[in-house]
Amino acid sequence: VLAIAREQDWRWQDMFPAFADHHDNRISYTQAREGLLQARHRGGADLGLRSGTRKALPQLGQMATGMRAQATLAQAMQFGLDYQLIAGSMVHLQLEAGPQQSALLALPLFDDAELQDFLEVDHLVTAINAARQLCGRRFPLVRVELRLQSGASLTAYEKFFACPVIAGADVSRIVID
């Protein structure tokens, strides 16, 4: 989001003052929330998709190194999910393995209805980008179910995920073959 804010000249220093001098600062949920609400207001309903599509293994630092060291894609994904939760994620991504299909669920860590859709999409898209880099672009998605509120472009989501996208779900999830 910070990169998008800089590119769009959104006065990002006012949105995220902790990053004005140092780009590696850690900020609190409250500080992040304030900046993200401003960014979402400016960037629209698809900002989570735009933000998530920019993040993949090169932007994930040490987590990517740990993911690449795993023997299977499932182990790599689980490592990444555990790591991001410990590192201070704003959403709890959970992998539910099944015999034919598995699902990557986005569960809220905070009761924040204003940012929940944005955070879920951003985190799910980032996870899919990482998985695609680990196993190739043909990562088998069956369907995507998102809580998405009005204003989001389902066409843009379907183009990115390359599968049917359903809006209005109770829980945001990606179903994987």
N, C-alpha and C positions, 0 to 999 in steps of 0.2 A: 504494500500500500504506500509505503514511503517513497518508493521509486516512481510509482504512478503520480503521486502528489507532486514530486519534483518536476517530472516531465510536463505535467499539466499546469505548472506554476500556480499551485493552490495555496501558497503561503504556508508551506509545510512546517516552517519553523514555529508558527503559531499553533498548528495542529498538534505537533509533536516536539515541544520545546526541549525535551531531554535529549533529542538527537541533533540539535542545532550545532553543538560543538563536537560531539563524539558519536559516531555511528554505531558503536558497539555497546552503548548503555543499555542496561536492563531497566524496564519501567514497570510500574505496578499495573494491575488490571484497571484500576480507576483512570490512570493516565492514558493507557492504551484505549480504553473505552471512549474517552472524550475525543481523542484524535480520530478514532475509527468512525464515530458518529458524524463528525464533520466531513470526513472523507466520503462516507456513504451518502450523505446529503448531496455532495458535489458529484460523486461518481455514479450514482443511480443504483438501481436494483441488481445490476449485473456486476457490481464491483468485486464481489467475492469470486466470481468466475474469472474476471480479468486478473485479479491478484493471484489466485491459485495457479493459473496457467503459467505464470512467470517463475514459479518455484518448482524445482526438481532437485535431483541429487547434487548438482554443483552448489546450490544455495543452502543445503542442509548440513554442511560442515561435518563435524565428527559423527553425527548420526548417520550420514551417508557412508562413511568409512565402515562403521559397524554393520550397516545393512549389507554392503558389498561382501563382507567377510562371512556371511551366513551361507549355508549349504543349499538351501531351497528358497524359493520365493516366499513361501508361507513363513519360514523362519525369519527371513529378512523383513517382511512386513510386520511380524510380531515384535521384532527387535525395535523397529522404527516407532511402532505404536507405544511400546513401553518407554522408550527413550523420550519421546516428545511429551509424554504425560509427566515424567519426572522432571523434565527441563522447563516446565511451566506452560504447557499448552493451555489454550483457552477453551478447548473442546476435548472431550474424551472419545477418541476413535476406538472402536472395539471390533475385532474380527470374530465372527461367529462361523465356525467351520461346520459344514454339513456334508453328507455323503455325495450328493450330486452338485449342489450349489452352496456357496458360502456368501456371507454378507458382511460388508464393512459398514458399521453403524456409527452415526455421529450423535453422541449423547451430551447434553449440556452439563457443564461443570458449574455454571453460574445461572441464577434465575435472571436472565437478561433478555426479555422478549424483543427489545429493539435491535439487538445485535445477533441474536441466535441464528437466523437464516444466513446472514453474511458469514459468520464464523464457521458454520457447518459446511457451507459450500467451499469456502476458502480451504479448509482443512481436507475435505474429501478430494477436491481437485488436486491439491498438492500430493496427496497419497497416491492417486492414480498416475500422476506424472512420474513419481518415483518408481512405481511398479512397472510402468511401461518402459522406463529406462533400464530396469533390471532384467526384464524378460522380452523386450521388444514391443513394438507398437500394437501387436495383435493380442493385447491383453484382453481376455474374453469376458466382456461385460454383457450381462443379460438385460438388465434394466436399471434405471436409477429412479429412486423415489425421493423427492425432496419436499420439505415443508413449504418452500417458497411462497412468499406472499405475492400479491399482484405487482405487476410492473416488470417482472423478469421475462426475458426472451427465451422461451423454451427452444426455439430454433438454435440459438447459440449454444445452449446446453447439449442438445442432441448432436450438434456438429462436433463439439469437443469430446463427448463421451462415446459417440458412434453407436448409440443404442437408444431405445425409447426412454424418454424422461417423463415421469409423472409428477405433477405438482399437487400440493395440498395433502401430502402424506402426514401421518401422525408423527413419524420418526424418519429422519433423513437417512437413507441407506443406499448402498450400491450392491446389487446382486451380481455375483461373479460365478461363472461356470466352472 
